[in-house]
Amino acid sequence: MKERILCAAIWYKGRIPFCGFWHKDILDLMKPLFPDVHQEIVDNERNRGFLTSENKFADRNLAYIIAKEAGQLRIIHDDTPILTSEDLY
């Protein structure tokens, strides 16, 4: 079976990714635990990505490739090959 995208994820300070449907919802859940989370994630776009079926964190560029190869994309935009949650669901 091909690797697939499972859900949105945020990699934070080397920790196992926090996951959910939307990056904003994940940030809202993380905020009570890590008050500085929002600015740090905004400053480093590479921390926002997706969790794969092989339990790997993929940044938005790699996640787009994985989702496209797995036939998961609702919206294909090769001009800007980065994955957003809206592309999946």
PyMOL commands that place a pseudoatom at each C-alpha (Angstrom):
pseudoatom trace, name=CA, resn=MET, resi=1, chain=A, elem=C, hetatm=0, pos=[0.000, 0.000, 0.000]
pseudoatom trace, name=CA, resn=LYS, resi=2, chain=A, elem=C, hetatm=0, pos=[1.256, 3.481, -0.853]
pseudoatom trace, name=CA, resn=GLU, resi=3, chain=A, elem=C, hetatm=0, pos=[2.091, 5.938, 1.878]
pseudoatom trace, name=CA, resn=ARG, resi=4, chain=A, elem=C, hetatm=0, pos=[-0.828, 8.323, 2.493]
pseudoatom trace, name=CA, resn=ILE, resi=5, chain=A, elem=C, hetatm=0, pos=[-1.477, 11.540, 4.383]
pseudoatom trace, name=CA, resn=LEU, resi=6, chain=A, elem=C, hetatm=0, pos=[-3.499, 10.981, 7.552]
pseudoatom trace, name=CA, resn=CYS, resi=7, chain=A, elem=C, hetatm=0, pos=[-3.925, 14.436, 9.078]
pseudoatom trace, name=CA, resn=ALA, resi=8, chain=A, elem=C, hetatm=0, pos=[-2.449, 17.880, 9.633]
pseudoatom trace, name=CA, resn=ALA, resi=9, chain=A, elem=C, hetatm=0, pos=[0.433, 18.004, 12.111]
pseudoatom trace, name=CA, resn=ILE, resi=10, chain=A, elem=C, hetatm=0, pos=[2.702, 20.493, 13.843]
pseudoatom trace, name=CA, resn=TRP, resi=11, chain=A, elem=C, hetatm=0, pos=[6.234, 19.559, 14.807]
pseudoatom trace, name=CA, resn=TYR, resi=12, chain=A, elem=C, hetatm=0, pos=[7.184, 21.581, 17.875]
pseudoatom trace, name=CA, resn=LYS, resi=13, chain=A, elem=C, hetatm=0, pos=[10.624, 21.768, 19.501]
pseudoatom trace, name=CA, resn=GLY, resi=14, chain=A, elem=C, hetatm=0, pos=[11.616, 18.274, 18.441]
pseudoatom trace, name=CA, resn=ARG, resi=15, chain=A, elem=C, hetatm=0, pos=[8.545, 16.681, 19.985]
pseudoatom trace, name=CA, resn=ILE, resi=16, chain=A, elem=C, hetatm=0, pos=[6.334, 14.072, 18.415]
pseudoatom trace, name=CA, resn=PRO, resi=17, chain=A, elem=C, hetatm=0, pos=[3.894, 15.901, 16.148]
pseudoatom trace, name=CA, resn=PHE, resi=18, chain=A, elem=C, hetatm=0, pos=[0.637, 17.281, 17.465]
pseudoatom trace, name=CA, resn=CYS, resi=19, chain=A, elem=C, hetatm=0, pos=[-2.124, 16.242, 15.060]
pseudoatom trace, name=CA, resn=GLY, resi=20, chain=A, elem=C, hetatm=0, pos=[-5.634, 17.212, 13.986]
pseudoatom trace, name=CA, resn=PHE, resi=21, chain=A, elem=C, hetatm=0, pos=[-7.763, 18.122, 10.977]
pseudoatom trace, name=CA, resn=TRP, resi=22, chain=A, elem=C, hetatm=0, pos=[-6.677, 21.779, 10.731]
pseudoatom trace, name=CA, resn=HIS, resi=23, chain=A, elem=C, hetatm=0, pos=[-3.419, 23.515, 11.716]
pseudoatom trace, name=CA, resn=LYS, resi=24, chain=A, elem=C, hetatm=0, pos=[-5.319, 26.323, 13.454]
pseudoatom trace, name=CA, resn=ASP, resi=25, chain=A, elem=C, hetatm=0, pos=[-7.173, 23.831, 15.678]
pseudoatom trace, name=CA, resn=ILE, resi=26, chain=A, elem=C, hetatm=0, pos=[-3.893, 22.147, 16.591]
pseudoatom trace, name=CA, resn=LEU, resi=27, chain=A, elem=C, hetatm=0, pos=[-2.392, 25.518, 17.564]
pseudoatom trace, name=CA, resn=ASP, resi=28, chain=A, elem=C, hetatm=0, pos=[-5.444, 26.286, 19.719]
pseudoatom trace, name=CA, resn=LEU, resi=29, chain=A, elem=C, hetatm=0, pos=[-5.019, 22.957, 21.554]
pseudoatom trace, name=CA, resn=MET, resi=30, chain=A, elem=C, hetatm=0, pos=[-1.283, 23.503, 22.050]
pseudoatom trace, name=CA, resn=LYS, resi=31, chain=A, elem=C, hetatm=0, pos=[-1.558, 27.088, 23.343]
pseudoatom trace, name=CA, resn=PRO, resi=32, chain=A, elem=C, hetatm=0, pos=[-2.377, 26.227, 27.007]
pseudoatom trace, name=CA, resn=LEU, resi=33, chain=A, elem=C, hetatm=0, pos=[0.665, 23.921, 27.149]
pseudoatom trace, name=CA, resn=PHE, resi=34, chain=A, elem=C, hetatm=0, pos=[3.048, 26.151, 25.190]
pseudoatom trace, name=CA, resn=PRO, resi=35, chain=A, elem=C, hetatm=0, pos=[2.099, 29.873, 25.376]
pseudoatom trace, name=CA, resn=ASP, resi=36, chain=A, elem=C, hetatm=0, pos=[4.765, 30.875, 22.814]
pseudoatom trace, name=CA, resn=VAL, resi=37, chain=A, elem=C, hetatm=0, pos=[3.680, 28.267, 20.260]
pseudoatom trace, name=CA, resn=HIS, resi=38, chain=A, elem=C, hetatm=0, pos=[1.824, 30.546, 17.845]
pseudoatom trace, name=CA, resn=GLN, resi=39, chain=A, elem=C, hetatm=0, pos=[4.673, 32.968, 17.114]
pseudoatom trace, name=CA, resn=GLU, resi=40, chain=A, elem=C, hetatm=0, pos=[7.252, 30.210, 16.827]
pseudoatom trace, name=CA, resn=ILE, resi=41, chain=A, elem=C, hetatm=0, pos=[5.123, 28.230, 14.367]
pseudoatom trace, name=CA, resn=VAL, resi=42, chain=A, elem=C, hetatm=0, pos=[4.316, 31.366, 12.363]
pseudoatom trace, name=CA, resn=ASP, resi=43, chain=A, elem=C, hetatm=0, pos=[8.040, 32.192, 12.212]
pseudoatom trace, name=CA, resn=ASN, resi=44, chain=A, elem=C, hetatm=0, pos=[8.975, 28.708, 10.986]
pseudoatom trace, name=CA, resn=GLU, resi=45, chain=A, elem=C, hetatm=0, pos=[6.605, 27.462, 8.262]
pseudoatom trace, name=CA, resn=ARG, resi=46, chain=A, elem=C, hetatm=0, pos=[8.463, 24.122, 8.047]
pseudoatom trace, name=CA, resn=ASN, resi=47, chain=A, elem=C, hetatm=0, pos=[6.965, 23.129, 11.420]
pseudoatom trace, name=CA, resn=ARG, resi=48, chain=A, elem=C, hetatm=0, pos=[3.507, 22.912, 9.829]
pseudoatom trace, name=CA, resn=GLY, resi=49, chain=A, elem=C, hetatm=0, pos=[2.984, 19.729, 7.860]
pseudoatom trace, name=CA, resn=PHE, resi=50, chain=A, elem=C, hetatm=0, pos=[1.199, 16.399, 7.914]
pseudoatom trace, name=CA, resn=LEU, resi=51, chain=A, elem=C, hetatm=0, pos=[1.433, 12.962, 9.493]
pseudoatom trace, name=CA, resn=THR, resi=52, chain=A, elem=C, hetatm=0, pos=[1.696, 10.037, 7.069]
pseudoatom trace, name=CA, resn=SER, resi=53, chain=A, elem=C, hetatm=0, pos=[0.450, 6.464, 7.224]
pseudoatom trace, name=CA, resn=GLU, resi=54, chain=A, elem=C, hetatm=0, pos=[4.047, 5.443, 7.951]
pseudoatom trace, name=CA, resn=ASN, resi=55, chain=A, elem=C, hetatm=0, pos=[4.001, 7.619, 11.085]
pseudoatom trace, name=CA, resn=LYS, resi=56, chain=A, elem=C, hetatm=0, pos=[6.350, 10.204, 9.571]
pseudoatom trace, name=CA, resn=PHE, resi=57, chain=A, elem=C, hetatm=0, pos=[6.128, 13.971, 9.684]
pseudoatom trace, name=CA, resn=ALA, resi=58, chain=A, elem=C, hetatm=0, pos=[6.148, 15.494, 6.182]
pseudoatom trace, name=CA, resn=ASP, resi=59, chain=A, elem=C, hetatm=0, pos=[6.484, 19.218, 5.528]
pseudoatom trace, name=CA, resn=ARG, resi=60, chain=A, elem=C, hetatm=0, pos=[3.935, 20.779, 3.170]
pseudoatom trace, name=CA, resn=ASN, resi=61, chain=A, elem=C, hetatm=0, pos=[6.069, 20.193, 0.052]
pseudoatom trace, name=CA, resn=LEU, resi=62, chain=A, elem=C, hetatm=0, pos=[6.714, 16.496, 0.682]
pseudoatom trace, name=CA, resn=ALA, resi=63, chain=A, elem=C, hetatm=0, pos=[3.139, 16.005, 1.876]
pseudoatom trace, name=CA, resn=TYR, resi=64, chain=A, elem=C, hetatm=0, pos=[1.837, 17.387, -1.443]
pseudoatom trace, name=CA, resn=ILE, resi=65, chain=A, elem=C, hetatm=0, pos=[3.899, 14.830, -3.365]
pseudoatom trace, name=CA, resn=ILE, resi=66, chain=A, elem=C, hetatm=0, pos=[2.731, 11.964, -1.123]
pseudoatom trace, name=CA, resn=ALA, resi=67, chain=A, elem=C, hetatm=0, pos=[-0.932, 13.004, -1.365]
pseudoatom trace, name=CA, resn=LYS, resi=68, chain=A, elem=C, hetatm=0, pos=[-0.751, 13.443, -5.133]
pseudoatom trace, name=CA, resn=GLU, resi=69, chain=A, elem=C, hetatm=0, pos=[0.852, 10.021, -5.661]
pseudoatom trace, name=CA, resn=ALA, resi=70, chain=A, elem=C, hetatm=0, pos=[-1.764, 8.437, -3.372]
pseudoatom trace, name=CA, resn=GLY, resi=71, chain=A, elem=C, hetatm=0, pos=[-4.638, 10.090, -5.264]
pseudoatom trace, name=CA, resn=GLN, resi=72, chain=A, elem=C, hetatm=0, pos=[-5.819, 12.021, -2.198]
pseudoatom trace, name=CA, resn=LEU, resi=73, chain=A, elem=C, hetatm=0, pos=[-5.986, 15.535, -3.601]
pseudoatom trace, name=CA, resn=ARG, resi=74, chain=A, elem=C, hetatm=0, pos=[-9.355, 17.224, -4.053]
pseudoatom trace, name=CA, resn=ILE, resi=75, chain=A, elem=C, hetatm=0, pos=[-7.556, 20.230, -5.535]
pseudoatom trace, name=CA, resn=ILE, resi=76, chain=A, elem=C, hetatm=0, pos=[-4.423, 19.968, -7.682]
pseudoatom trace, name=CA, resn=HIS, resi=77, chain=A, elem=C, hetatm=0, pos=[-2.268, 23.065, -7.945]
pseudoatom trace, name=CA, resn=ASP, resi=78, chain=A, elem=C, hetatm=0, pos=[1.090, 22.184, -9.447]
pseudoatom trace, name=CA, resn=ASP, resi=79, chain=A, elem=C, hetatm=0, pos=[2.028, 25.860, -9.670]
pseudoatom trace, name=CA, resn=THR, resi=80, chain=A, elem=C, hetatm=0, pos=[2.385, 25.943, -5.860]
pseudoatom trace, name=CA, resn=PRO, resi=81, chain=A, elem=C, hetatm=0, pos=[3.015, 22.334, -4.789]
pseudoatom trace, name=CA, resn=ILE, resi=82, chain=A, elem=C, hetatm=0, pos=[2.378, 22.675, -1.069]
pseudoatom trace, name=CA, resn=LEU, resi=83, chain=A, elem=C, hetatm=0, pos=[-0.328, 20.760, 0.747]
pseudoatom trace, name=CA, resn=THR, resi=84, chain=A, elem=C, hetatm=0, pos=[-3.011, 22.461, 2.796]
pseudoatom trace, name=CA, resn=SER, resi=85, chain=A, elem=C, hetatm=0, pos=[-5.796, 20.739, 4.714]
pseudoatom trace, name=CA, resn=GLU, resi=86, chain=A, elem=C, hetatm=0, pos=[-8.301, 22.179, 2.235]
pseudoatom trace, name=CA, resn=ASP, resi=87, chain=A, elem=C, hetatm=0, pos=[-6.634, 20.134, -0.526]
pseudoatom trace, name=CA, resn=LEU, resi=88, chain=A, elem=C, hetatm=0, pos=[-7.625, 16.936, 1.305]
pseudoatom trace, name=CA, resn=TYR, resi=89, chain=A, elem=C, hetatm=0, pos=[-10.984, 17.595, 2.965]
for i in range(1, 89): cmd.bond("trace and resi %d" % i, "trace and resi %d" % (i + 1))
show_as sticks, trace
zoom trace
